[in-house]
C-alpha cells in the first residue's frame, strides 16, 4: 500500500514538473517577443522600407496583448484552460511564420497583431493554468518563479534578437518560436491531468460587452499614446469610448456577469486595493525604465550603460518575485505588499538625486529597488486575486490582473513622459509625482489581509 502511494506521489510530481516546464516555456516564448524585436528594428526597416510605420511593429504587438486578456480569460473558464492555451500557442506560431515571410511593412504589422493576440492569450492562460495545477499552499512560490520569467525575457530578448539577426537574418527572430512552440505543445498534450477548468464556468460570454470593453480600452490607450493613427483624432476616440461605455453599461445593468472585469473588483475593498497597487506599481516601473534612458542619453551616457540600467530593473523584478513567492505564505499579503511599495517609494525618490549626480551605479541601485518592489507587489497581488477567485472563474480573475498591469504601464509611460518632455528637468517633477502616487498606494497595502489565505 505504501509503495503504491509512493508511486502515485512520484507520478504526480513528474506530471507537475512537465506541466511547469510547458507553462514556463510558453510564457517565455510570448514574453520575449515583446523585447526581441527592439534591437532588430533598424534592420527590418532597411529591408522592408516605410520607416514611418516602424513604431507599429511594436505597438501592433503590444496593443492586442493588453486588449485580449479579459476575453481569453472568460474563454478559458468556459471551454477549458488547456485547450484554449493550445490554440493560442498555435495562433502564435502561425503568426510567427507570417512575420518571418512578410515582404512589406504592412504585412509584418498585421502578423505582429496576430502574434500579439496569441501572446496575450498565452500570458493570461499560463498564470491561470499554474494556479490551477498547484494547491494554494504552493501557489505563491510557483507564481513568484513564473513572474521571474518576465525579467529573464527582458534581459535575454534584446541579446537573442541581436545574435540571431546577425547570424541568420531578422526573419530568424520569428522562426525561433516554431521549435519552442512545438516543444511546449508536446509537453502540454503529454500531461492529461491538465484538462482543467473545462465547462466549470456556466457564465455565458457576452460578446457585445467584450467588444465594447475592447473599444473603450483601445480608445483610452490611444488617447494617452503618442502613436495615434492619423485619422483617429482625439474627438473620434472620445466619441468611440463614450458610445462603447454606454453599451457596456447597458449590458452590465441587464446582467452583472456580462462585465469583462468581474464587478466584485469594484465592490470588495481588498480587491479595490489590489487594483490600485497593480496600476501604481506598473506605472512606476515602466515609467522609470522609459524616462531614465531618455534623460541620461541627453546627459551623454552611452547605450551600453543604459542597457545595464534597464537590466538592473529586470533583475530586481526577478529576485523580488522569487523572494516574495517563497516568503508570502509565512509573512502574508499585507506585510509583503507594504515592503514592495516601500521599495518602490525609496527607488523612485532616490532616482532624482541619483540622476543629478549622473553616477550610474547609484542610478542602477535605485532601479534595482524599483524592480524589487515590482516583484513583491506583482506577486502579492496576483496570488491574492487567484486565492480569492471562484474556482470556475480563475481565468477571468487572472486576466483582470494582466489587463490592469498593461493599463497601468500604458498610462504611466504616456503621462510621465509627457510631463518629462513638457519642461526643463521634467524628470524631477515626474519622479516626485510618482513618489507621491506610490505613497498613496502604500496606504492601500494595509487593506489586504495580514495572513496568507
C-alpha positions as CSV (number, residue, x, y, z in Angstrom):
1,X,0.0,0.0,0.0
2,X,2.8,2.4,0.9
3,X,4.6,1.5,-2.3
4,X,1.5,2.3,-4.3
5,X,1.1,5.7,-2.6
6,X,4.8,6.4,-3.2
7,X,4.4,5.6,-6.9
8,X,1.4,7.9,-7.1
9,X,3.2,10.8,-5.5
10,X,6.2,10.3,-7.8
11,X,3.8,10.2,-10.8
12,X,2.1,13.4,-9.7
13,X,5.4,15.1,-9.1
14,X,6.6,14.2,-12.7
15,X,3.3,15.5,-14.1
16,X,3.7,18.7,-12.2
17,X,7.3,19.1,-13.4
18,X,6.3,18.5,-17.1
19,X,3.3,20.9,-16.7
20,X,5.6,23.6,-15.1
21,X,8.1,23.2,-17.9
22,X,5.4,23.6,-20.5
23,X,4.0,26.7,-18.8
24,X,7.4,28.4,-18.3
25,X,8.4,27.7,-21.9
26,X,5.1,29.0,-23.3
27,X,5.3,32.2,-21.2
28,X,8.9,32.8,-22.1
29,X,8.1,32.5,-25.8
30,X,5.3,35.0,-25.5
31,X,7.1,37.4,-23.2
32,X,10.4,37.5,-25.0
33,X,8.7,38.5,-28.3
34,X,7.9,41.9,-26.7
35,X,11.6,42.7,-26.5
36,X,13.4,40.5,-29.1
37,X,12.4,42.9,-31.9
38,X,13.7,46.1,-30.4
39,X,17.3,45.6,-31.4
40,X,16.4,44.5,-34.9
41,X,14.0,47.3,-35.9
42,X,16.7,49.2,-37.9
43,X,17.5,46.1,-39.9
44,X,13.8,45.4,-40.5
45,X,13.2,49.0,-41.6
46,X,16.1,48.8,-44.0
47,X,14.8,45.6,-45.5
48,X,11.1,46.4,-45.8
49,X,11.2,50.2,-46.1
50,X,8.5,52.6,-44.9
51,X,10.3,53.7,-41.7
52,X,7.4,55.9,-40.7
53,X,5.5,52.7,-39.9
54,X,8.2,51.0,-37.8
55,X,6.7,52.1,-34.4
56,X,3.7,49.9,-35.2
57,X,5.9,46.8,-35.3
58,X,6.0,47.2,-31.5
59,X,2.6,48.8,-30.9
60,X,0.8,46.4,-33.2
61,X,2.1,43.6,-30.9
62,X,1.6,45.3,-27.5
63,X,-2.0,46.6,-28.0
64,X,-3.6,43.2,-28.6
65,X,-1.5,41.7,-25.8
66,X,-3.3,44.1,-23.5
67,X,-6.7,44.0,-25.0
68,X,-7.2,40.3,-25.4
69,X,-6.8,39.4,-21.7
70,X,-10.4,39.7,-20.4
71,X,-11.9,37.8,-23.4
72,X,-9.4,34.9,-23.4
73,X,-9.8,34.6,-19.6
74,X,-13.5,34.1,-20.0
75,X,-13.0,31.6,-22.8
76,X,-10.5,29.6,-20.7
77,X,-13.1,29.4,-17.9
78,X,-15.8,28.3,-20.4
79,X,-14.1,25.8,-22.6
80,X,-11.0,24.8,-20.5
81,X,-7.6,26.5,-19.9
82,X,-5.5,23.8,-21.6
83,X,-7.4,23.7,-25.0
84,X,-7.5,27.5,-25.1
85,X,-3.8,27.6,-24.4
86,X,-3.1,25.0,-27.0
87,X,-5.0,27.0,-29.7
88,X,-3.2,30.3,-28.5
89,X,0.2,28.7,-29.0
90,X,-0.8,27.5,-32.5
91,X,-2.0,31.0,-33.4
92,X,1.3,32.5,-32.1
93,X,3.3,30.0,-34.2
94,X,1.3,30.7,-37.4
95,X,1.7,34.5,-36.8
96,X,5.5,34.0,-36.4
97,X,5.7,32.2,-39.7
98,X,3.7,35.0,-41.4
99,X,6.0,37.6,-39.8
100,X,9.2,35.9,-41.0
101,X,7.8,35.8,-44.5
102,X,6.5,39.4,-44.6
103,X,7.5,41.2,-47.7
104,X,6.1,44.6,-46.7
105,X,5.9,46.6,-43.5
106,X,2.1,46.4,-43.6
107,X,2.2,42.5,-43.8
108,X,4.7,42.5,-40.9
109,X,2.4,44.7,-38.7
110,X,-0.6,42.5,-39.4
111,X,1.4,39.4,-38.5
112,X,2.6,41.2,-35.3
113,X,-1.1,42.0,-34.4
114,X,-1.9,38.3,-34.7
115,X,1.2,37.5,-32.7
116,X,0.0,39.9,-30.0
117,X,-3.4,38.1,-29.8
118,X,-1.6,34.8,-29.4
119,X,1.0,36.2,-26.9
120,X,-1.6,38.0,-24.8
121,X,-3.7,34.8,-24.6
122,X,-0.7,32.7,-23.7
123,X,0.4,35.0,-20.9
124,X,-3.0,35.0,-19.2
125,X,-3.6,31.3,-19.6
126,X,-0.1,30.4,-18.3
127,X,-0.7,32.2,-15.0
128,X,-4.2,30.7,-14.7
129,X,-3.0,27.2,-15.5
130,X,-0.2,27.3,-13.0
131,X,-2.7,28.4,-10.3
132,X,-5.0,25.5,-11.2
133,X,-2.2,22.9,-11.2
134,X,-0.7,23.7,-7.8
135,X,-2.6,23.9,-4.5
136,X,-2.9,27.2,-2.6
137,X,0.0,26.4,-0.2
138,X,2.4,26.1,-3.2
139,X,0.9,28.7,-5.5
140,X,2.8,31.7,-4.2
141,X,6.2,30.1,-4.7
142,X,5.3,28.9,-8.2
143,X,3.8,32.3,-9.3
144,X,6.9,34.0,-8.0
145,X,9.0,31.8,-10.1
146,X,6.8,32.4,-13.2
147,X,6.9,36.2,-12.6
148,X,10.7,35.9,-12.8
149,X,10.3,34.7,-16.4
150,X,9.4,38.3,-17.3
151,X,12.7,39.7,-16.0
152,X,14.7,37.0,-17.8
153,X,12.8,37.7,-21.0
154,X,13.5,41.4,-20.7
155,X,17.2,40.7,-20.4
156,X,17.6,37.9,-23.0
157,X,15.2,39.4,-25.6
158,X,17.5,42.1,-27.0
159,X,20.5,39.8,-26.8
160,X,18.8,37.0,-28.6
161,X,17.4,39.4,-31.2
162,X,20.8,40.9,-32.0
163,X,22.6,37.5,-32.1
164,X,20.0,35.7,-34.2
165,X,19.7,38.6,-36.6
166,X,23.4,38.9,-37.1
167,X,23.8,35.2,-37.8
168,X,20.7,34.2,-39.7
169,X,18.9,37.5,-40.6
170,X,16.0,39.3,-38.9
171,X,13.5,36.6,-40.0
172,X,15.1,34.1,-37.6
173,X,13.8,36.1,-34.5
174,X,10.3,35.0,-35.5
175,X,11.2,31.5,-36.8
176,X,12.8,30.6,-33.4
177,X,9.3,30.5,-32.0
178,X,8.4,27.4,-34.0
179,X,10.6,24.8,-32.2
180,X,9.9,26.4,-28.8
181,X,6.2,26.3,-29.5
182,X,6.3,22.7,-30.7
183,X,8.1,21.6,-27.5
184,X,5.6,23.5,-25.3
185,X,2.7,21.9,-27.2
186,X,4.2,18.4,-26.8
187,X,4.6,18.9,-23.1
188,X,1.0,20.3,-22.7
189,X,-0.5,17.3,-24.6
190,X,1.6,14.8,-22.7
191,X,0.0,15.7,-19.3
192,X,-3.6,14.6,-19.4
193,X,-4.2,15.9,-15.9
194,X,-4.0,19.4,-17.4
195,X,-7.6,19.2,-18.7
196,X,-8.6,21.7,-16.1
197,X,-11.4,24.1,-16.0
198,X,-13.4,22.6,-18.9
199,X,-17.1,23.6,-18.6
200,X,-16.6,24.6,-15.0
201,X,-17.9,28.1,-15.7
202,X,-21.6,28.3,-16.6
203,X,-21.3,32.0,-17.3
204,X,-22.1,32.9,-20.9
205,X,-19.6,35.2,-22.7
206,X,-21.3,38.4,-23.6
207,X,-19.6,39.3,-26.9
208,X,-21.2,42.7,-27.2
209,X,-19.9,43.6,-23.7
210,X,-16.4,42.2,-24.6
211,X,-16.3,44.2,-27.9
212,X,-17.4,47.4,-26.1
213,X,-14.7,46.9,-23.4
214,X,-12.0,46.4,-26.1
215,X,-13.1,49.6,-27.8
216,X,-13.0,51.6,-24.5
217,X,-9.6,50.2,-23.7
218,X,-8.2,50.8,-27.1
219,X,-9.5,54.4,-27.2
220,X,-8.1,55.1,-23.7
221,X,-4.7,53.7,-24.7
222,X,-4.6,55.6,-28.0
223,X,-5.7,58.8,-26.2
224,X,-2.7,58.6,-23.8
225,X,-0.3,57.4,-26.5
226,X,1.8,59.5,-28.9
227,X,1.4,56.9,-31.7
228,X,-2.0,58.0,-32.9
229,X,-3.5,56.6,-36.1
230,X,-3.7,59.6,-38.5
231,X,-7.5,59.5,-39.0
232,X,-8.3,58.7,-35.3
233,X,-8.1,62.1,-33.7
234,X,-9.0,62.7,-30.1
235,X,-12.6,63.7,-30.8
236,X,-13.3,60.4,-32.6
237,X,-11.5,58.4,-29.9
238,X,-13.5,60.1,-27.2
239,X,-16.8,59.5,-29.1
240,X,-15.9,55.8,-29.6
241,X,-15.1,55.5,-25.9
242,X,-18.4,57.2,-24.8
243,X,-20.5,55.1,-27.2
244,X,-18.8,51.8,-26.1
245,X,-19.2,52.8,-22.4
246,X,-22.9,53.4,-22.8
247,X,-23.3,49.9,-24.5
248,X,-21.1,48.2,-21.8
249,X,-23.1,49.9,-19.0
250,X,-26.4,48.8,-20.6
251,X,-25.2,45.2,-20.9
252,X,-23.9,45.1,-17.3
253,X,-27.1,46.6,-15.9
254,X,-29.0,43.8,-17.6
255,X,-26.6,41.1,-16.3
256,X,-23.7,41.9,-14.0
257,X,-21.9,38.8,-15.2
258,X,-21.5,40.4,-18.6
259,X,-18.8,42.7,-17.3
260,X,-15.4,41.6,-18.7
261,X,-13.8,42.6,-15.4
262,X,-15.7,40.9,-12.5
263,X,-17.8,43.6,-10.8
264,X,-16.7,42.4,-7.4
265,X,-13.3,44.1,-8.1
266,X,-15.2,47.4,-7.6
267,X,-17.2,46.3,-4.5
268,X,-14.8,44.5,-2.2
269,X,-12.3,46.8,-0.5
270,X,-9.4,44.3,-0.6
271,X,-9.8,43.9,-4.3
272,X,-10.1,47.6,-4.9
273,X,-6.7,47.8,-3.1
274,X,-5.2,45.3,-5.4
275,X,-6.4,47.3,-8.4
276,X,-4.7,50.4,-7.1
277,X,-1.5,48.5,-6.2
278,X,-1.3,46.9,-9.7
279,X,-1.8,50.2,-11.5
280,X,0.6,52.1,-9.3
281,X,3.4,49.5,-9.4
282,X,3.1,49.0,-13.2
283,X,3.1,52.7,-13.9
284,X,6.2,53.2,-11.7
285,X,8.3,50.5,-13.2
286,X,7.6,51.2,-16.9
287,X,7.7,55.0,-16.5
288,X,11.1,54.7,-14.8
289,X,12.7,52.5,-17.5
290,X,11.3,54.8,-20.2
291,X,12.1,58.2,-18.6
292,X,15.7,57.4,-17.4
293,X,17.2,56.3,-20.7
294,X,15.9,59.4,-22.4
295,X,17.2,61.7,-19.6
296,X,20.6,60.1,-19.4
297,X,21.1,60.0,-23.1
298,X,20.6,63.8,-23.1
299,X,23.3,63.9,-20.4
300,X,25.8,62.0,-22.6
301,X,25.5,58.4,-21.2
302,X,26.4,55.6,-23.6
303,X,24.0,53.0,-24.9
304,X,25.8,50.3,-23.0
305,X,25.4,52.0,-19.7
306,X,21.7,52.5,-20.4
307,X,21.3,48.8,-21.2
308,X,22.9,47.9,-17.9
309,X,20.4,50.1,-16.1
310,X,17.4,48.5,-17.7
311,X,18.9,45.1,-16.9
312,X,19.1,46.1,-13.2
313,X,15.4,46.8,-13.1
314,X,14.7,43.5,-14.7
315,X,16.9,41.6,-12.3
316,X,15.3,43.3,-9.4
317,X,11.9,42.1,-10.6
318,X,13.2,38.5,-10.9
319,X,14.7,38.5,-7.4
320,X,11.8,40.3,-5.9
321,X,9.2,37.9,-7.3
322,X,11.3,34.9,-6.2
323,X,11.8,36.2,-2.7
324,X,8.2,37.2,-2.3
325,X,6.9,33.9,-3.7
326,X,9.0,31.9,-1.2
327,X,8.0,34.1,1.9
328,X,4.4,35.0,1.1
329,X,2.8,32.1,3.0
330,X,4.9,32.9,6.1
331,X,4.5,36.7,6.2
332,X,1.2,37.3,4.5
333,X,-0.2,39.7,1.8
334,X,-0.2,42.9,3.9
335,X,3.4,42.8,5.0
336,X,4.9,41.9,1.7
337,X,2.8,44.3,-0.3
338,X,3.9,47.0,2.1
339,X,7.5,46.1,1.7
340,X,7.1,46.2,-2.1
341,X,5.6,49.7,-2.0
342,X,8.3,51.0,0.3
343,X,10.9,49.6,-2.1
344,X,9.2,51.4,-5.0
345,X,9.0,54.6,-3.0
346,X,12.7,54.5,-2.0
347,X,13.8,53.8,-5.5
348,X,11.6,56.4,-7.1
349,X,12.6,59.1,-4.6
350,X,16.3,58.2,-4.8
351,X,16.3,58.4,-8.6
352,X,16.2,62.2,-8.7
353,X,19.3,62.7,-6.6
354,X,21.0,59.8,-8.5
355,X,20.4,61.4,-11.9
356,X,21.6,64.8,-10.7
357,X,24.9,63.1,-9.8
358,X,24.9,61.1,-13.1
359,X,26.6,58.4,-11.0
360,X,25.5,55.3,-12.9
361,X,26.0,52.7,-10.0
362,X,23.6,54.8,-7.8
363,X,21.0,55.1,-10.6
364,X,21.3,51.3,-11.1
365,X,20.8,50.7,-7.4
366,X,17.6,52.8,-7.4
367,X,16.3,50.9,-10.5
368,X,17.1,47.7,-8.7
369,X,15.0,48.8,-5.8
370,X,12.1,49.7,-8.1
371,X,12.4,46.2,-9.8
372,X,12.4,44.5,-6.4
373,X,9.3,46.5,-5.3
374,X,7.6,45.5,-8.5
375,X,8.5,41.8,-7.9
376,X,6.9,42.0,-4.4
377,X,3.8,43.9,-5.4
378,X,3.1,41.9,-8.6
379,X,3.4,38.5,-6.9
380,X,1.4,39.5,-3.9
381,X,-1.5,41.0,-5.9
382,X,-1.6,38.1,-8.4
383,X,-1.6,35.4,-5.7
384,X,-4.2,37.2,-3.6
385,X,-6.6,37.6,-6.6
386,X,-6.2,34.0,-7.6
387,X,-6.7,32.8,-4.0
388,X,-9.9,34.9,-3.8
389,X,-11.2,33.7,-7.2
390,X,-14.0,31.2,-7.5
391,X,-12.5,28.0,-9.0
392,X,-14.7,28.2,-12.1
393,X,-13.6,31.8,-12.8
394,X,-9.8,31.5,-12.3
395,X,-9.1,32.5,-15.9
396,X,-11.3,35.6,-15.7
397,X,-9.9,36.9,-12.5
398,X,-6.3,36.2,-13.6
399,X,-6.9,38.1,-16.9
400,X,-8.1,41.1,-14.9
401,X,-4.7,41.3,-13.2
402,X,-2.8,41.1,-16.5
403,X,-5.1,43.7,-18.1
404,X,-4.6,46.2,-15.2
405,X,-0.8,45.8,-15.4
406,X,-0.9,46.7,-19.1
407,X,-3.2,49.6,-18.5
408,X,-1.1,50.9,-15.7
409,X,2.1,50.7,-17.8
410,X,0.4,52.4,-20.8
411,X,-1.0,55.3,-18.8
412,X,2.2,55.7,-16.7
413,X,4.5,55.8,-19.7
414,X,2.4,58.4,-21.6
415,X,1.6,60.6,-18.6
416,X,5.0,60.8,-17.1
417,X,7.0,61.1,-20.4
418,X,4.6,63.9,-21.3
419,X,5.5,65.7,-18.0
420,X,9.2,65.0,-18.6
421,X,9.2,66.5,-22.1
422,X,7.0,69.5,-21.3
423,X,9.6,71.4,-19.3
424,X,13.3,71.6,-18.4
425,X,14.3,69.0,-15.8
426,X,10.8,67.5,-16.2
427,X,12.1,64.1,-15.0
428,X,12.3,65.6,-11.5
429,X,8.6,66.5,-11.4
430,X,7.8,63.1,-12.9
431,X,9.5,61.2,-10.2
432,X,8.2,63.4,-7.4
433,X,4.7,62.8,-8.6
434,X,5.4,59.1,-8.9
435,X,6.7,59.0,-5.4
436,X,3.5,60.7,-4.2
437,X,1.3,58.2,-6.0
438,X,3.3,55.3,-4.6
439,X,2.9,56.8,-1.1
440,X,-0.9,56.7,-1.5
441,X,-0.5,53.2,-2.9
442,X,1.4,52.2,0.2
443,X,-1.7,53.0,2.3
444,X,-3.8,50.6,0.3
445,X,-1.4,47.7,1.2
446,X,-2.9,47.8,4.7
447,X,-6.3,46.9,3.3
448,X,-5.0,43.5,2.2
449,X,-5.4,40.6,4.7
450,X,-2.5,40.1,7.0
451,X,-2.4,36.3,6.7
452,X,-1.9,34.1,3.6
453,X,-5.2,32.5,2.7
